[in-house]
Amino acid sequence: MEIINTIGRRKTSVARIYMKPGKGEITINDRSIETYFPFELHQIIVKQPLVLAGVDGTYDIKINLDGGGIKGQAEAARMAISRALCEFDIAHRPALKKEGFLTRDPRMVERKKPGRRKARRRFQFSKR
């Protein structure tokens, strides 16, 4: 029985997962997926690669999530699970790649610049 260890990222979120064959239990930071992600949308995002590959309920997944917000964490976990599925069986790769689950989204929040209110927003102009 082998354990696959992969990493996924989105914005500032990092997901480290440990996946092994099992009964389909998903634990996130030592909590169940239902308690960590109370909204069903985020649970669906995490399970998308498993459903797409048709292996939902065949792997036990332990996820360590860190940083970012709820949506970023869910998408980071989705990427890590997709990478782990490719390591278990390379036949899953084309379908996952087509859906974009293996592509790292490079968009990050732009830093605030000096002399500006935000990253690009200038201070309000006062004529007098």
C-alpha positions as CSV (number, residue, x, y, z in Angstrom):
1,M,0.0,0.0,0.0
2,E,1.7,3.2,-1.2
3,I,1.0,6.7,0.1
4,I,1.2,9.5,-2.5
5,N,2.3,12.9,-1.3
6,T,1.6,16.0,-3.5
7,I,1.2,19.7,-3.2
8,G,-1.2,22.2,-4.7
9,R,-1.3,26.0,-4.6
10,R,-3.8,28.8,-5.3
11,K,-3.3,32.5,-4.5
12,T,-1.6,32.3,-1.1
13,S,-3.1,28.9,-0.1
14,V,-1.0,25.7,0.1
15,A,-2.4,22.2,0.2
16,R,-0.2,19.2,1.1
17,I,-2.0,15.9,0.7
18,Y,-1.4,12.3,1.6
19,M,-3.5,9.9,-0.5
20,K,-3.7,6.1,-0.2
21,P,-6.3,3.5,-1.2
22,G,-9.1,3.2,1.2
23,K,-12.8,3.9,1.8
24,G,-13.0,7.5,0.6
25,E,-12.5,9.4,3.8
26,I,-11.3,13.0,3.4
27,T,-9.8,14.7,6.4
28,I,-8.7,18.3,6.3
29,N,-6.5,19.6,9.2
30,D,-7.7,16.7,11.4
31,R,-11.4,17.6,10.7
32,S,-13.9,16.1,8.3
33,I,-14.5,17.8,5.0
34,E,-18.1,18.6,6.1
35,T,-16.9,20.5,9.2
36,Y,-14.0,22.3,7.5
37,F,-16.0,23.4,4.5
38,P,-19.5,23.9,5.7
39,F,-20.6,25.2,2.2
40,E,-21.4,22.4,-0.2
41,L,-19.9,24.3,-3.1
42,H,-16.4,24.1,-1.6
43,Q,-16.9,20.4,-0.9
44,I,-17.8,19.9,-4.5
45,I,-14.7,21.8,-5.7
46,V,-12.4,19.5,-3.6
47,K,-14.1,16.3,-4.9
48,Q,-14.2,17.4,-8.6
49,P,-11.1,15.5,-9.7
50,L,-12.3,12.3,-7.9
51,V,-15.7,12.4,-9.6
52,L,-14.2,13.2,-13.0
53,A,-11.8,10.3,-12.8
54,G,-14.6,8.0,-11.5
55,V,-12.7,7.0,-8.3
56,D,-14.9,8.8,-5.7
57,G,-14.8,6.7,-2.5
58,T,-11.8,4.6,-3.3
59,Y,-9.0,6.7,-1.7
60,D,-8.4,8.0,1.8
61,I,-7.1,11.6,1.7
62,K,-5.4,13.6,4.5
63,I,-5.1,17.2,3.6
64,N,-3.0,19.9,5.4
65,L,-4.2,23.4,4.3
66,D,-2.5,26.6,5.1
67,G,-2.9,30.3,4.2
68,G,-5.4,32.2,2.1
69,G,-9.2,32.1,2.2
70,I,-11.8,29.3,1.9
71,K,-12.1,29.3,-1.9
72,G,-8.3,29.4,-2.5
73,Q,-7.8,26.5,0.0
74,A,-10.5,24.4,-1.8
75,E,-8.9,25.0,-5.2
76,A,-5.4,24.3,-3.8
77,A,-6.7,21.0,-2.5
78,R,-8.4,20.2,-5.9
79,M,-5.0,20.7,-7.6
80,A,-3.1,18.5,-5.1
81,I,-5.7,15.7,-5.5
82,S,-5.5,16.0,-9.3
83,R,-1.7,15.6,-9.2
84,A,-2.0,12.6,-6.8
85,L,-4.5,10.9,-9.2
86,C,-2.0,11.3,-12.0
87,E,0.7,9.7,-10.0
88,F,-1.6,6.7,-9.1
89,D,-2.7,6.3,-12.7
90,I,-1.4,8.3,-15.7
91,A,-4.6,7.5,-17.7
92,H,-6.5,10.1,-15.6
93,R,-4.1,12.9,-16.8
94,P,-5.8,13.9,-20.2
95,A,-9.3,14.4,-18.6
96,L,-7.9,16.3,-15.6
97,K,-5.7,18.5,-17.9
98,K,-8.7,19.3,-20.1
99,E,-10.7,20.5,-17.1
100,G,-7.7,22.7,-16.0
101,F,-7.2,21.0,-12.7
102,L,-3.5,20.5,-13.3
103,T,-2.7,24.1,-14.2
104,R,-1.4,26.4,-11.5
105,D,-3.4,29.7,-11.6
106,P,-0.7,32.4,-11.4
107,R,-3.0,35.3,-10.4
108,M,-1.9,36.8,-7.1
109,V,-2.9,40.0,-5.3
110,E,-0.8,42.9,-6.5
111,R,1.2,44.6,-3.7
112,K,0.5,48.1,-2.5
113,K,2.8,50.8,-4.0
114,P,4.1,53.8,-2.1
115,G,2.3,57.1,-2.9
116,R,-0.9,55.2,-3.9
117,R,-4.0,54.3,-1.9
118,K,-4.0,50.7,-3.1
119,A,-1.9,48.8,-5.8
120,R,-3.0,51.1,-8.6
121,R,-5.6,53.5,-7.1
122,R,-4.3,57.0,-6.7
123,F,-5.3,59.3,-3.8
124,Q,-8.3,61.6,-4.6
125,F,-7.2,64.7,-6.5
126,S,-7.9,68.0,-4.9
127,K,-7.8,71.1,-7.1
128,R,-7.7,73.5,-4.2
